[in-house]
């Protein structure tokens, strides 16, 4: 069981690539970290790591248009995004539209899941302080609802708004 707890302590990796954690604790003020990657355990790791480092993770809908991805980044005030090696191509066009955003390549799953001991990265808040905290943003359709500034924003090629003639 000790090995499983070591996996979750990969929060140090997030701090190493993003800087020290913020002192902010309100969900709306936390830094948003979008991630697109392979369908593996890293999605779960990033939920825990984001919570422990006082950030929130966002999982965008993978078929967004480049413009839609940029809009999500803007609405969530994201300054970076994470991608696995095989999914970083999704961010190629958005990077040309918004070059100030930084792409961080996520290590392969074997870098996170191993039998090495890792020093614990403690969750420093009390249970009562964080019990109702939202843990992530997940975009599951062609719109981003009230979580992002209180209105819907079309982001997908399959969205009726995207297919309208102007």
C-alpha positions as CSV (number, residue, x, y, z in Angstrom):
1,X,0.0,0.0,0.0
2,X,2.9,2.4,0.6
3,X,3.6,2.5,-3.2
4,X,0.1,3.8,-4.0
5,X,0.6,6.7,-1.5
6,X,3.9,7.5,-3.1
7,X,2.2,7.9,-6.5
8,X,-0.2,10.5,-5.1
9,X,2.8,12.5,-3.7
10,X,3.7,13.5,-7.3
11,X,2.5,17.0,-6.3
12,X,6.2,17.9,-6.1
13,X,6.5,17.5,-9.8
14,X,3.7,20.1,-10.3
15,X,5.5,22.5,-8.0
16,X,8.8,21.9,-9.9
17,X,7.3,22.9,-13.2
18,X,4.8,25.5,-12.1
19,X,6.5,27.1,-9.1
20,X,5.5,27.1,-5.5
21,X,1.9,26.7,-4.6
22,X,-0.3,29.7,-4.1
23,X,-1.6,31.0,-0.8
24,X,-5.1,31.3,-2.3
25,X,-7.7,28.8,-1.3
26,X,-11.0,30.0,-3.0
27,X,-11.8,27.8,-6.0
28,X,-12.3,30.8,-8.3
29,X,-8.8,32.2,-7.4
30,X,-6.9,28.9,-7.8
31,X,-4.6,28.5,-10.9
32,X,-6.2,26.3,-13.5
33,X,-4.1,23.7,-15.2
34,X,-5.6,22.2,-18.3
35,X,-4.4,18.6,-19.2
36,X,-4.9,16.5,-22.2
37,X,-3.2,13.1,-22.3
38,X,-3.5,9.4,-22.7
39,X,-6.3,7.6,-21.0
40,X,-4.4,6.4,-18.0
41,X,-3.9,6.9,-14.3
42,X,-2.3,10.4,-14.7
43,X,-5.8,11.9,-14.8
44,X,-6.4,10.7,-11.3
45,X,-2.9,11.8,-10.2
46,X,-3.5,15.3,-11.4
47,X,-6.7,15.7,-9.4
48,X,-4.9,14.8,-6.2
49,X,-1.8,16.8,-7.1
50,X,-3.8,19.9,-8.0
51,X,-5.7,19.7,-4.7
52,X,-2.6,19.3,-2.7
53,X,-0.8,22.2,-4.4
54,X,-3.8,24.6,-4.2
55,X,-4.6,24.5,-7.9
56,X,-7.4,23.1,-10.0
57,X,-7.1,20.8,-13.0
58,X,-9.2,21.2,-16.1
59,X,-9.9,18.4,-18.6
60,X,-11.0,20.1,-21.8
61,X,-13.1,18.3,-24.4
62,X,-10.5,16.8,-26.8
63,X,-12.2,17.8,-30.1
64,X,-12.3,21.5,-29.4
65,X,-11.3,23.9,-32.2
66,X,-8.0,25.7,-31.7
67,X,-10.1,28.9,-31.1
68,X,-12.2,27.0,-28.5
69,X,-9.1,25.8,-26.6
70,X,-7.8,29.4,-26.6
71,X,-11.1,30.6,-25.3
72,X,-11.1,28.0,-22.5
73,X,-7.6,29.1,-21.6
74,X,-8.6,32.7,-21.5
75,X,-11.8,32.1,-19.5
76,X,-10.0,30.0,-16.9
77,X,-7.0,32.4,-16.7
78,X,-4.7,29.5,-17.6
79,X,-1.0,30.4,-18.2
80,X,0.2,26.9,-18.8
81,X,-1.2,23.6,-20.1
82,X,-0.1,20.1,-19.6
83,X,0.0,17.4,-22.3
84,X,1.4,13.9,-22.7
85,X,3.9,13.4,-25.5
86,X,1.3,11.8,-27.8
87,X,-1.3,14.5,-27.2
88,X,0.8,17.7,-27.3
89,X,-0.1,18.1,-31.0
90,X,-3.6,19.2,-29.8
91,X,-2.0,22.4,-28.6
92,X,0.0,23.3,-31.7
93,X,-2.5,25.6,-33.3
94,X,-3.7,27.2,-30.0
95,X,0.0,28.0,-29.3
96,X,0.2,30.0,-32.5
97,X,-2.9,31.9,-31.5
98,X,-1.7,32.5,-28.0
99,X,2.0,32.1,-27.8
100,X,2.4,33.4,-24.3
101,X,0.8,30.2,-23.0
102,X,3.4,27.7,-21.9
103,X,3.1,23.9,-22.9
104,X,4.5,21.5,-20.3
105,X,5.1,18.0,-21.4
106,X,4.0,15.5,-18.8
107,X,6.3,12.5,-18.2
108,X,5.3,9.0,-19.2
109,X,3.2,7.1,-16.7
110,X,6.3,5.0,-15.5
111,X,7.8,8.3,-14.2
112,X,4.8,8.6,-11.8
113,X,4.1,5.0,-11.0
114,X,7.2,3.4,-9.6
115,X,8.5,1.7,-6.5
116,X,10.8,4.5,-5.3
117,X,9.9,6.2,-2.0
118,X,8.9,9.8,-2.3
119,X,8.8,12.2,0.6
120,X,5.2,13.0,1.5
121,X,3.6,16.2,0.2
122,X,1.1,17.0,2.9
123,X,-2.3,18.5,2.4
124,X,-2.0,21.3,4.8
125,X,-5.6,22.4,5.2
126,X,-8.0,21.0,7.7
127,X,-10.8,18.7,6.5
128,X,-13.4,21.3,7.4
129,X,-11.6,23.9,5.3
130,X,-11.6,21.8,2.1
131,X,-14.5,19.4,2.4
132,X,-16.7,21.4,0.0
133,X,-13.9,22.4,-2.5
134,X,-14.5,21.6,-6.1
135,X,-11.5,19.6,-7.4
136,X,-11.6,20.0,-11.1
137,X,-13.2,21.5,-14.2
138,X,-14.3,19.0,-16.8
139,X,-15.6,20.1,-20.2
140,X,-17.8,17.3,-21.5
141,X,-19.6,18.8,-24.4
142,X,-19.3,21.6,-27.0
143,X,-19.9,24.4,-24.4
144,X,-18.4,25.6,-21.2
145,X,-21.2,26.4,-18.8
146,X,-21.4,28.8,-15.8
147,X,-18.2,27.6,-14.3
148,X,-16.4,29.9,-16.7
149,X,-17.6,33.4,-16.1
150,X,-21.3,32.7,-15.9
151,X,-22.1,32.1,-19.6
152,X,-21.9,29.5,-22.3
153,X,-19.1,29.6,-24.8
154,X,-18.9,27.5,-27.9
155,X,-15.6,25.6,-28.2
156,X,-16.2,22.5,-30.4
157,X,-16.2,21.8,-34.1
158,X,-19.5,19.9,-33.4
159,X,-21.1,22.9,-31.8
160,X,-24.0,24.4,-33.8
161,X,-22.5,27.9,-33.2
162,X,-19.2,26.8,-34.9
163,X,-21.1,25.5,-37.9
164,X,-23.2,28.7,-38.5
165,X,-22.5,30.7,-41.5
166,X,-21.3,34.2,-40.6
